[in-house]
Amino acid sequence: MCSCRERSLTSAVPCRRGGGASPADCWSPGGVLASSRRRGHRGAGAGASPAPSRAPPVASALPDTMPTEGGPMDAETLEFLDSLVREGTPVEDGLLIPTERRLAEVSGMSRARVRERLSGLQMLGMLKKVQGSGNVLVTPSFDGGSGNVFELMLRAGMVSVAQIAEAREMLEIAIAPRMVERVTDQQIHELEDLVYAMVDASSNRDFVGGLTADHAFHLALFEILDNPIMSFVAGGMNHALHDLLLERRRVVISKEIAANGGEVPEMFASDSVHFEITRALRSRRRSAVAAAMTEHFDQWRRISRAASPQDETTTERGDDRP
């Protein structure tokens, strides 16, 4: 074990390792492709009765270009996005797009219309303004902005916090087999460093710092999959659950301190359970990773629902007031 972390930690806890750079996103021009299938008609055999007249298949009865439910403007938006990809220049963060004037020329839109489209992409988290460089088309993230579909659905009352939290838990357990297939030793080292960041923050009762490391840990699990769609979904759910998860961490840490006689423990169980995940990943066993992910969520539930010593004393006195 690394001597820098020998302080009161059990030998089961791995030592810190250095982190590495995450792979850069790749962009490839392609745009949105439209395709249609045509169905042939099977001919009747010799002497067979002529087939009854039929209406043409639905696909062939539709026009080649169909407006989506939002109307023709949606198709125009997709074509505009195609032009961004065609005219853009790959850079480290994404795709540097041309000026508004150039976009107006290649798209045939007015500059006001171009600005409207760019604003929409910015709201979705797909456009980042870089000082001195211009606009960069990027993979959406949820470090801020208003494009988080989960948060919008939550605000609109379409889903509940509990439903998002349940979906997050189910998704993390479900990805266990894929993580085992793709995780590298370097990624496991980076996950361990994030757990140590949680441990350090919790020991200082830094709930925000602990949650930041916790978020990073769980997002890093999805990064193992190397699938931007999965990272997009996970990031959106974590961002929408920020307030809930912060309150959970505050409650759990406070209860663990109370259960330890008011003293900060050597390591909080709600943090150390994350090491079970990294150990399971090292074993390269699917069942172990799935079990560790399940235990992670069960552990938090057990601690958060456990009665604190003060609650037990109050119950013994017969005082059941909230």
C-alpha positions, 0 to 999 in steps of 0.5 A: 500500500502506498505510504501516503494513505497508510493512515488508519485505513485497512489493507483492503483499501487500495492505494492512490494512483495517478489519473490519466487523460480521458479519450477525446471525442471524435467527430465525423461528417455525415449528417442525417441520412434519409432512407426509404424502403420500397416493397415489391409485389409478389406476382400471382402464379399462372392461372391464379385468380387476380389478387384483389385491389389493395391500397399501396403500402403506407411507406410508398404512400408517404412523401419522400420528405415528411415533416416531423410532428413539430412541422417543417421547421424541425427538418430545417433544423436538421439540415442546418445541423448538417451544414454545421458538420460539413462546414465545421473544423475539428478542434480539441473540444469538438467542431469549430463552426463558421461565422454567422455570415458564412452559415447564412450563405451556405444554408440560405437562411437569414442571419437572424434565423441562423442566430435563432438556430444557434441559440437553440443548440446552445440551450440544448448544451450542444454549442459552446461559445469560446472567447476569441475562437467562436462557436464550437459544436460539442457533446452535450453536458450538464455542468450547467445550462437549460438543456437537461431533458430530465430536469425539464421533465421534472419541473414540468411535473412529467416525472418525479425525483423518485422515478429518476432516482430509480431509473439511475439505480437500475441503469447503473446495475444493468451496465455492470457486464459491459463495464467488466468487458471494457474497463482498464486498470488505469480507469480503476485507478482513477475511480479509486482516486475519486473514492479517496476524494469522497473520503477526504471531503466527508472527514471534513463534513464537506457535503458539496465536495463529497457529492462532487467526487461522488458524481464524478465517480458514477459518471466515470463508470459510464465513461468506461462504456465509451458510449456518449449516449450512456454518458449523456443519459447518466449526466442528465439524471445526476444533474437533475438529482443534484439537490436530492443527492446532496441532502442524502449525503448530508443525512447519511454522513450525519447519521454515521457520525451520530452512530459513532458517538459523535466522532468522525469515523476513520472511513464512512461506510457510505464512502467505503462501499465504493471501494467494493465496486473498484475491487469487483471491477479488478476481479473482472467478474460480472456477478461481483460487479453487479452485486457491488453496485446493488450493495452500494445503493442498498447500503445508502438506503440502510444508513439513511433509514436507520434511526439515530441514537437520539431518535432511539432515546426519544422513542424510549421516553415515549415521545413520538413527536416529529 
